[in-house]
Amino acid sequence: MRNFFVVILAGFFSGVFIRSFFDFGFEFAALFIFLGAILGFLFWRFLFSNFIIFSAIFFVSFSLGVLRYEIRDARPALTPGEVKLSGTIIDDPQRLDKFTRAVFETSESAKVLLTLPHYPEVNYGDKLTVEGRLEEPARQLPGSDFDWKSYLAKDNIYFEIFLPKIIVREEGGGFWLKRFLFAVKHRFLENLSRVLPEPHSAFLAGLTVGERTSLPEELEENFRKVGVVHIIVLSGYNISIIADSSLKLIGYLPIAKVFRTLLATGGILLFAILTGASATVVRAAIMGILLLWARETGKIYQALAALIFAAFLMTLVNPKVLRFDASFQLSFLATAGLIFLVPRLEKYFKWFPNFWKFREHLLATISTQIFVLPLLLSLGGTFSWATIPANLLILSAIPSTMFFGFISGLAGFFSYYLSWLLAWPAYFLLAYELWVVKIFAGQ
């Protein structure tokens, strides 16, 4: 049975990946379904061979991968030029230094990226009627090698409007739960900015809820240079801390274990929505939920199976992440590194002290760097030997930083002075981490 699942997943991923390079069309997928049916018939009537049945399953799965990509790749019926469009803001707008970016879905279900001034502010769920020049996104952003057009296309965004004129704006649309969660996040970030200076507040925003738009470009570049940028993009490490902490807190409630697990599952899902549900967060959330239920049922948690299952679900929902989402690829490889290499390297590092989990962080850093390095270099990234000591010195302080950051931000909903008092431990920890980054960045 396990071999059947391996063949099905291999066929599906192959179909999605190859279709991302070549536009075959539905006829090509139909051909492979036909070949699979022929082989299946031969196996049923004449040839009882594992090779025949596995080939049939692979062809059918391959065609389903191609079909899923074809369905996802349907283009909106829009033409570049001066337009007047009505629709809704479908995600939390991203506030940059000079502009605000918002994903706008028209009444015809076409997604358009709007670049707007900061004021008047737009929020998730706002219903707008806009006028402007509809254009296809540039292949690359000015001064960058990043494939901006493909990055937007993975979310079916094929057009953008720069500084459109907003004719009509109505608040209160969208899904009420998302609207509520985004409002809570914004208030939480305001609470942090009231009690912490910059860049400490922006750094903590990235650590806790993955919000890094207000982080200074120079500081973000230092994080990349040192190899610790993963801590401000809400990686699986951050999610695992949140999941474990939530489970410990809920464990004190006088309710059945299954209900505690349900609450923890709901908490992880809500947090994933609140943070924008990026590929990294979704992958970590799925694996975290599987881990919670493995503990509840007493079954062995197979990390590799969970990782592949998470990748399958994400590819099924959006097949374009397999090729065009670097965060998904890096997150998948980093987790695979933890699964495959950490157990094999442990015996060679038993001499290394595990004070403040130093040994765990050293093994995790080495394992993930080995797996992500080829892709990182192919994406134009760099490798620095400072990555290992920097991660070693910073990661040990991250759980405490996130704890004090969360309670300080939450306290701000009730009392400014309580929030200010609780922010002091977070401030000193953040200052230490920023100092480590500055030292290893050579500044």
C-alpha positions in Angstrom: 0.0 0.0 0.0 2.9 2.4 0.8 4.3 1.9 -2.7 1.0 2.9 -4.3 1.0 6.2 -2.4 4.6 6.8 -3.3 3.8 6.3 -7.0 0.6 8.4 -6.8 2.5 11.3 -5.2 5.5 11.0 -7.5 3.2 11.1 -10.6 1.2 14.1 -9.3 4.3 16.1 -8.4 5.9 15.3 -11.7 2.8 16.4 -13.6 2.6 19.7 -11.8 6.3 20.4 -12.1 6.6 19.6 -15.8 3.5 21.5 -16.6 5.0 24.6 -14.9 7.6 24.6 -17.7 5.5 23.5 -20.7 2.0 24.6 -21.7 0.6 21.2 -22.8 -3.1 21.8 -22.7 -5.9 19.5 -21.6 -5.4 17.1 -24.5 -1.9 16.1 -23.2 -3.5 15.2 -19.8 -6.2 13.3 -21.5 -3.6 11.3 -23.4 -1.9 10.2 -20.2 -5.2 9.2 -18.6 -5.9 7.1 -21.7 -2.5 5.4 -21.5 -3.0 4.7 -17.8 -6.4 3.2 -18.6 -4.9 1.0 -21.3 -2.2 -0.3 -19.0 -4.8 -0.8 -16.2 -6.9 -2.9 -18.6 -3.8 -5.0 -19.7 -3.0 -5.6 -16.0 -6.6 -6.6 -15.2 -7.0 -9.0 -18.2 -3.6 -10.3 -19.2 -0.4 -9.1 -17.4 -0.3 -9.3 -13.6 2.9 -7.3 -13.3 3.8 -4.7 -10.7 5.5 -2.6 -13.3 2.4 -2.4 -15.4 0.0 -1.4 -12.6 2.5 1.1 -11.1 3.0 2.6 -14.6 -0.8 2.9 -15.0 -1.1 4.6 -11.6 1.8 7.0 -12.4 0.4 8.0 -15.8 -3.0 8.8 -14.3 -1.5 10.7 -11.3 0.8 12.6 -13.7 -2.2 13.6 -15.8 -4.1 14.8 -12.7 -1.1 17.0 -11.8 -1.2 18.5 -15.3 -5.0 19.0 -15.1 -4.7 20.7 -11.7 -2.1 23.1 -13.0 -4.2 23.8 -16.1 -7.3 24.7 -14.0 -5.2 26.9 -11.7 -3.6 28.6 -14.6 -6.8 30.0 -16.1 -6.2 33.6 -17.1 -8.7 36.4 -16.4 -10.5 38.0 -19.3 -8.9 41.5 -18.9 -7.2 43.7 -21.4 -4.4 46.2 -20.5 -5.4 49.9 -20.8 -7.6 52.4 -19.1 -10.2 50.6 -17.0 -12.9 51.1 -14.4 -13.2 48.1 -12.0 -15.3 47.1 -9.0 -14.2 44.5 -6.5 -13.0 43.7 -3.0 -9.6 43.8 -1.1 -9.1 40.1 -0.4 -6.0 40.1 1.8 -4.4 42.3 4.4 -2.7 45.2 2.5 1.1 45.4 2.7 2.3 48.7 3.9 5.8 49.6 2.4 8.0 52.6 2.8 6.4 54.7 0.1 3.2 52.9 -1.0 0.7 50.3 0.1 0.1 47.1 -2.0 -3.3 45.5 -1.9 -4.7 42.4 -3.8 -8.0 43.4 -5.4 -10.4 40.8 -6.7 -12.8 42.2 -9.3 -16.5 41.2 -9.6 -15.4 38.9 -12.5 -13.0 37.1 -10.0 -9.8 38.5 -11.6 -7.0 39.4 -9.2 -5.3 42.8 -9.6 -2.4 44.2 -7.6 -3.1 47.8 -6.6 -0.3 50.1 -5.6 -1.9 52.9 -3.5 -0.8 55.8 -1.3 -0.8 55.2 2.4 -3.7 57.5 2.9 -6.6 57.1 2.7 -6.0 53.7 4.2 -7.6 50.6 2.7 -8.2 47.4 4.7 -9.2 43.8 4.0 -12.8 43.5 2.9 -13.1 47.1 1.6 -15.3 47.2 -1.5 -13.8 49.6 -4.1 -14.5 51.0 -7.5 -11.2 52.2 -9.1 -10.1 53.8 -12.3 -6.6 53.6 -13.7 -4.3 52.0 -16.2 -4.3 48.2 -16.1 -0.8 46.8 -17.0 1.0 43.5 -16.8 3.6 43.4 -14.1 7.2 44.0 -15.0 9.4 40.8 -15.2 11.7 42.2 -12.6 11.5 45.0 -10.1 14.0 47.9 -10.6 17.4 47.1 -9.3 16.5 43.4 -8.6 17.0 40.0 -10.3 13.9 38.7 -8.6 11.2 37.2 -11.0 8.4 39.5 -9.9 6.0 38.5 -12.7 6.2 34.8 -11.9 5.9 35.5 -8.2 2.6 37.3 -8.7 1.4 34.7 -11.2 1.6 31.9 -8.6 -1.3 33.6 -6.9 -3.1 34.2 -10.2 -2.2 37.9 -10.3 -1.5 38.8 -13.9 -2.3 42.6 -13.8 -1.6 45.6 -11.7 -2.6 49.3 -11.4 -0.3 51.9 -10.1 -1.9 54.7 -8.1 -5.5 54.1 -9.3 -8.2 56.7 -8.5 -10.6 55.3 -5.8 -14.1 56.4 -6.8 -16.2 54.4 -4.3 -15.1 52.8 -1.1 -17.3 50.7 1.3 -16.0 49.1 4.5 -17.0 45.8 6.1 -16.9 43.3 3.3 -15.0 40.0 3.2 -15.0 37.1 5.7 -15.8 38.5 9.2 -13.3 36.2 10.9 -10.4 37.3 8.7 -11.4 40.9 9.2 -11.5 40.5 13.0 -8.1 38.7 13.0 -6.4 41.3 10.9 -7.8 44.1 13.1 -6.4 42.2 16.2 -3.0 41.9 14.5 -2.9 45.6 13.6 -3.8 46.6 17.2 -1.2 44.2 18.5 1.5 45.8 16.3 0.4 49.2 17.5 0.7 48.1 21.1 4.3 47.0 20.4 5.2 50.2 18.6 4.0 52.2 21.6 6.3 50.6 24.1 9.3 49.7 22.0 11.6 51.9 19.9 12.6 51.1 16.3 14.0 48.8 15.0 13.3 46.7 18.0 9.5 47.0 17.5 9.7 46.1 13.8 12.0 43.2 14.6 9.6 41.9 17.2 6.7 42.2 14.8 8.5 39.9 12.4 9.3 37.4 15.2 5.7 37.2 16.5 3.4 37.7 13.6 5.7 37.7 10.6 5.1 41.4 9.8 8.4 42.7 8.4 7.3 45.5 6.1 8.4 48.2 8.6 11.9 46.7 9.1 14.6 49.0 7.7 16.0 47.7 4.4 19.6 47.9 5.7 18.7 45.8 8.8 16.9 43.2 6.7 19.9 43.0 4.4 22.1 42.3 7.4 19.8 39.5 8.5 20.2 38.0 5.0 23.9 38.5 5.0 24.3 36.7 8.4 21.8 33.9 7.4 19.2 34.5 10.1 16.4 36.1 8.0 14.3 33.0 8.7 13.5 34.2 12.2 11.7 37.3 10.9 9.6 35.5 8.3 7.8 33.4 10.8 9.5 30.1 9.9 8.6 26.6 11.1 10.8 27.2 14.1 8.6 30.1 15.3 5.4 28.2 14.6 6.7 25.2 16.6 7.5 27.5 19.6 3.9 28.9 19.4 2.4 25.4 19.0 4.3 24.0 22.0 3.6 27.0 24.2 -0.1 26.9 23.3 -0.4 23.2 24.1 1.3 23.8 27.5 -1.0 26.6 28.4 -4.1 24.7 27.3 -2.9 21.7 29.2 -3.8 23.5 32.5 -7.5 23.7 31.5 -9.7 21.2 33.3 -11.1 19.6 30.1 -10.6 16.3 28.3 -7.3 15.9 26.4 -9.1 15.6 23.0 -10.7 19.0 23.6 -7.4 20.6 24.5 -5.9 19.3 21.3 -8.9 20.7 19.3 -8.4 24.1 21.0 -4.6 24.0 20.1 -5.5 23.0 16.5 -7.9 25.9 16.2 -5.3 28.2 17.7 -2.7 27.2 15.1 -5.2 27.6 12.2 -6.3 31.1 13.5 -2.7 32.2 13.9 -1.9 31.0 10.4 -4.8 33.1 9.0 -3.8 36.1 11.1 -0.3 36.1 9.8 -1.4 35.9 6.1 -1.0 32.2 5.6 2.2 32.3 3.7 3.7 29.0 2.3 6.1 28.6 5.1 3.4 29.2 7.8 0.9 26.8 6.1 3.5 24.1 5.8 4.6 24.5 9.5 0.9 24.7 10.6 0.0 21.5 8.9 3.0 19.7 10.4 2.3 21.2 13.8 -1.4 20.0 13.7 -0.3 16.5 12.6 2.2 16.4 15.5 -0.5 17.5 18.0 -2.9 14.7 16.9 -0.1 12.1 16.8 0.5 12.9 20.5 -3.3 12.7 21.2 -3.8 9.3 19.5 -0.5 7.9 20.7 0.7 7.1 17.2 4.3 7.6 16.1 4.7 10.9 14.3 6.5 10.3 11.1 8.0 13.7 10.2 8.9 12.8 6.6 5.4 11.5 5.8 3.9 14.7 7.5 6.2 16.9 5.4 5.3 15.2 2.1 1.6 15.3 3.1 1.8 19.0 3.8 3.6 19.6 0.5 0.9 17.6 -1.3 -2.0 19.6 0.3 -0.3 22.9 -0.6 0.4 21.8 -4.1 -3.1 20.6 -4.5 -4.5 23.9 -3.4 -2.0 26.0 -5.4 0.2 23.9 -7.8 2.3 26.9 -8.7 4.1 27.0 -5.3 6.1 23.9 -6.4 8.2 26.0 -8.9 7.5 29.6 -8.2 7.4 30.0 -4.4 10.9 30.2 -3.1 9.7 30.3 0.5 7.9 27.0 0.1 10.9 25.4 -1.5 13.4 26.7 1.1 11.0 25.7 3.9 10.6 22.2 2.5 14.3 21.7 2.1 15.1 23.1 5.5 12.6 20.7 7.2 13.9 17.8 5.1 17.4 18.7 6.4 16.2 18.5 10.0 14.6 15.1 9.4 17.4 13.4 7.5 20.6 14.9 8.9 20.0 15.8 12.5 19.6 12.2 13.7 22.7 11.2 11.7 24.9 14.1 13.0 23.9 13.8 16.7 26.5 11.1 17.5 29.3 13.4 16.2 28.3 16.3 18.4 27.7 14.7 21.8 30.8 16.5 23.1 29.2 19.9 22.4 27.4 21.4 25.4 23.6 21.6 25.2 23.3 24.6 27.6 20.4 26.7 26.3 19.9 24.1 23.6 23.2 25.1 21.9 23.8 21.6 20.5 20.2 21.4 19.1 20.5 24.7 17.4 24.0 23.9 16.0 22.8 20.6 14.5 19.6 22.3 13.1 21.6 25.1 11.6 24.2 22.8 9.9 21.5 20.4 8.6 19.3 23.1 7.2 22.2 25.0 5.6 23.4 21.9 3.8 20.0 21.2 2.3 19.1 24.8 1.3 22.5 26.0 0.1 22.2 24.8 -3.5 18.8 26.4 -4.0 19.8 29.5 -2.1 22.8 30.0 -4.4 20.7 29.4 -7.5 18.3 32.1 -6.3 21.1 34.6 -6.1 21.7 34.3 -2.3 25.0 34.0 -0.5 26.5 31.8 2.1 28.4 33.1 5.1 30.3 31.1 7.7 28.9 33.6 10.2 25.6 31.8 9.8 26.4 29.0 12.2 27.7 31.1 15.2 25.0 33.8 14.6 22.2 31.2 14.7 23.8 29.6 17.7 23.8 32.8 19.6 20.4 34.1 18.5 18.1 31.1 18.4 18.6 30.3 22.1 17.1 33.6 23.0 14.2 33.5 20.5 11.7 31.6 22.7 12.1 34.0 25.6 11.9 37.0 23.2 8.7 35.8 21.6 7.2 35.0 25.0 7.8 38.5 26.4 6.9 40.1 23.1 3.5 38.3 23.0 2.6 39.1 26.6 3.7 42.7 26.2 1.6 43.1 23.0 -1.4 41.4 24.6 -1.1 43.5 27.8 -1.4 46.6 25.6 -5.1 45.7 25.0 -5.7 46.4 28.7 -3.0 48.7 30.1 -0.3 50.7 28.5 1.8 50.7 31.7 1.6 46.9 32.1 2.6 46.5 28.5 5.5 49.0 29.0 6.7 47.0 32.1 6.6 43.7 30.3 8.3 45.1 27.2 11.6 45.7 29.1 12.8 42.0 29.1 11.8 41.8 25.4 13.8 45.0 24.7 17.0 43.7 26.2 16.7 40.4 24.4 16.0 42.2 21.1 18.9 44.5 21.7 21.2 41.5 22.2 20.0 39.8 19.1 20.4 43.0 17.0 23.9 43.4 18.4 24.8 39.8 17.3 23.5 40.5 13.8 25.4 43.8 13.6 28.7 42.2 14.8 28.5 39.3 12.3 27.4 41.6 9.5 30.7 43.5 10.0 29.2 46.8 11.1 
